[in-house]
C-alpha cells in the first residue's frame, strides 16, 4: 500500500429539520456528519463502525457525491472532487462504485443479470464487442456460473445476489468501492462467505474500500484500519489490531464489550451505557458522549475534544488522553 487514494477534510452534512422562520431560514438542522476528516490508502480496506444513526452511511454517500455535502473537501486520486459538475461526476462514477446493503433492492427485478450488466457497460462505453466475455469473467470471479446471466434476480438467494452486486461494481474496474453494510441483510453463514470473497478480491485485484458496518467482529475480520463514529464524528481511529487490543475511547470500549464471545465459559465484562443519547438537532456544547460516559469530567461537558494522535497511527477524541 502506498499513498492516499481518498482524503476527506472537515466534511459536514446537515439536513433541514423543522419549519423555516419568518426570514425563510431553516430554524433547525440535523447534524448527520459534523467535521469528519480521514484518509484511505491505496489497496486498503477502511472500516467505519458505530451505532445505527451515527452518520456512517451518510458519510459514505457524501464521499461518493450521491449526497451533496454541506461543507468540507473531498480529494480522490489527487484531485478535489467536492464541486465537480455533472459531466465530471459521470466520469468519476466509473472510478468510484458502491455496494448497497440490501441486494434484493439493488437490482431491477424485471431485468436479467445480462441486461443489468449490459446497461452498465453501455453507459460507460466499455468492453465493446466482448461484453458477454467480460460479464462471464466477473461472474466466475465472484463464484457464480456463467449461465447465471439469463436469470432474473428472484431466481437467486440473498448471498448469490450480493455476489452479483459485487460483480456489477467490479464491471467498470473501479479504483475505489464504498460498501454500505454489505452483509447485514444476509444469514450469518452467508456473511462469512461474502467477507471471504471480499478478502480474496482485495488480494487479487488490490481493492481499495470503505467498509461501513455496525458489527465490530465483521469489521475486525475484513479491515486494515478502523474509524469509530458517534453522533456524526469520528471518536477513535487506528490500525485494526491496535484498536482491538488497545481500545481507548469509552464509547469504543462499550462497543467492544458487546461483541459476543464464542465460549460459554468466558464471561467478559459488559459496559452498560446509561443516560440518554443527545439529539443530533440539539447537540451538547462539550463532548457528545458525556451524557453516557462513566468517566465524564466537568471539562467534558464544556469543551468538545478534538481528534488527536496519542500513539503512532492511533487517534482518539477524548479529554482523558490530553497531554
N, C-alpha and C positions, 0 to 999 in steps of 0.2 A: 504494500500500500504506500502511495506517495502522493502528497498534495491533497488539498481540499477540493472536492467537486461541487460542494454546496456550502455556502456561508450565509447565515441569517443574522441580521443585526437589528436589535431593538424592535422586533416585529410586534405589531399590535393589531387586534381585530376587535372592534366594538360594534355591537348590534344595537339598534334603537329599541328602547323599551318604554312603554307608556305613551302618553299623549304629548303632542307638541305644546309649547307655551304660546302666549299671545304674540310673540315675535316670530313664531314659526320654527323656533329651535327645539331640538329634542331635549326634553327635560331630564330624561334618564337614559343611561347607557349600560348595557350588559357587557362587561369586560371579559370576553371569552379567552383572548390571548393578550397578555399585557407585558410588553417589553422583553420578549424572549430572544436570546442570542445563543447560537451554537453553530457547529460546523460538522460536515460529514466528509470523511476522507474517501478517496477513490478506492474501490474494492472492499468497502466496509459496510457492515450491517449495523445501523444505529437504532437501538431500541428506545422507544418512548412509552413510558408507563405512567399510570395514575388512575384514580377513581373515575367512574363514569361522570361526565360533565366537567372534567378538569380543563378541557380545551385542546386535548392532544389531536383529535381528528380534525378540528378546525385549523389547527396549526399546520397539519399536513396538507390540507386543501389550499391554504394560503400559499404555501411553498410552491404548489403546482399552478397557482393562479386560477384554480377552479373557483375559489372565493377571493375577492379582491381584499387585500389587507388595508387596514385603516392608515397605518404608517409603518416606517421601518424600511429596511433594504434586504433584497434577496439577490445573492450573487450565485450564478450557476456556470460552471466551467469557465470561470474567469470573467464573466460578463454580468452586468447589472440587469436583471430581468424584471425589476419591480414594476416598471411602467411601459413595457414593450407593447406595441399595438397589436391588433387582431391578426395581421399577416405574419408578424414575427412570432406571435403566440402559437399559430398553427404549425410553424416550423419547429417550435420548441416542443410541441406535443410528441413529436417523434423521438425526442431525446429523453423526455420525462413521461413515464407511464404510471398507471395506478392499478392496484388490485383491490377490489372492493370487498367489504365484509361479507355480504350475502351473495353467494354465487348464483342463487336462484333468480335474483332480480338483476343480475349483471348482464344477462344475455337475453336477446329478443326471442321469446318463445315461438314466434312464427317463422324464424329463420333457421335453416340447418347450420351446422358448425361451418361447413364450407362457405355458405353465403355470408355468415358473420365475418369470417376471416378475409374473404374476398373484398368486402367493403373496406376493411382496414387497409389492405394493400392498394385498393383503388384510390382512396383518399390521399395516401402518401406516395402514390405512384412508384410502387416497389415491386420487385420480382416479376417484371413484365415477361410473359411467355413461359414462366416456370412457377406460376402461382401454386399449382397442385403439388409440385415437388416441395416447395417451401412449407406449405401447410402440413404435409405429411412428415417432414423433418421435425417440425415443432411438436406435433402430437406424439411422435416417438420419443422425443427428448423428455416429455413430461410423463411418459409411461402409459400412453394410450395407443391402441392400434390405429393404423392409417384409415381403416374402413369406418372409423367413427365420424368421418367428415359429413356423411349424408344423413346423419341422425339429428333429431331435434333435442333441445335441452331437457325436455321432460323424460327422455329415454335414459338419462344418466343419473347416478347417485350424486349426493352433495359433494363427496370427495372428488369424483370424476369431473364434476362441473368446475370445481375450483382449479383442478389441473388444466382444464380448458381455458379458464380465465387467465391463468398464469401464462399459458402458451400464447394467448392473444396479446398479452402485454409484451412478450418477447418477440413478437412477429416483426416489429419495426426496429429491432436491435437497439433498444434504448440504452442510455448511459446511466439512468437513474430510475428507480421504481419506488413508489410510495405504497406500502401495503397497509391498509386500514383494517386491523383486526381480522386478518385473512383466515384464521382457523376457529374463531369464536362461535361460528354457526355450525360447526361440524362435531361429530362424535369424537370422544377422546382418542380412540384407536386410529381414527382417520386423521386427527390433528397431528399425530406423530408422523404419519406418512407424508403429509404435506410439509411439515417442518423439515423432515429429512430431504425431501425433494428440493426445497429452497436452499438448504445447505449444500446439496450436490450441485445445483445450478450456480451457486456462488463460487464454488471451487472450479467448475468447468468454464464458466463464462466471465468470471470476475465481477459478479453483480455488485452494484452499489445500491443500498436500500435503506429507506426509513421505515422501520417496522413498528407500527403502532399497536399496542395491546394493553390489556389490564391484568393479564395473568403473568405474574413475575417468573414463574417456573418456565413458561414458554419463552419469555424474553431471555432468560439465562441460557437456555439451550441454543438460541439462534443468533444472539447479538455479539458484537465485538465491544461496543460501548453502549452505555445506557444513560438516558436522561429521565429524571423523575419529575412529573408535573403536579402542581397543586394550585387550583384556582387561577389558572392562566399563566403561571410562572414556573420555570424550572428551578427546583429547590436543591437538587443534587445531580451531579454528572460525573461519571468515572468509567474506566475500563470495567468490563463485566465482572472479572474476578475480584478486582479491588472493591467494587461496590458491594458485592455479595459477602465478601469476607471482612470488610471494614466499613460497615454501614455507619454513617454519621448523623444524618438528619433525623430528628424524632419521627417525622412522618414516614420516611423510608423504613425506619425500624419497625413501625407499626405494620406497614405493608409486608415486610419480610416475615413478621411473626404469624401472619395469616396464611403463609404457604403451607399446605398440608404436608406432614411428614409421613413417608410410606413405611412406617414402623410403629405398630401399636404399642410397643414397649417404651418408645421415646415420647415424652411429652414436653414439647417446647413451651416456653413462657409466652402467652398471648398478651400483646399490648392492646388493651381496650381503650379506644378513643372515646372520651366523654366530651360533652359540650356540643354546641351547635355549629354547623358549617356556615360561615358567613355568606350572605347573598352576593353574587357577582355583580349585582346592581348597586349595592351599598357596601363596598369593601371597607375594612377597618384601616385606620391610619398606619398601624405598625405591621408586624408580621401577620400574614393571613392565616397562619396555623396556630396563632397564640391562644385562641379560644378552646382549642382541643389538646394543647400541649401540656404534658405533666411537668416539663422543665421550664415553663414560661417565666420570664423575669419582667420587671417593670419596664425595662428598656424595650422589650419585645412588643409591648402594647403601644409604644410611642414611635418607634423607629423601624422602618422596613429594612431588613437585612439585604445586602447585595450578594450576588453570586461571586465567590472568591475562591482562589486556588489554595487549599490548605496542605496539600502534598502534591507531588508531581502528577498532573493529569486528573486530580480529584478536586472537584469544585463543590461547594456547598453554600447555601444561603441561610445562615443561622448565626445568631449572636453568640452562641456557645463556643464558637470557634474563632472569634475575633482575636487578633493578636494584641 
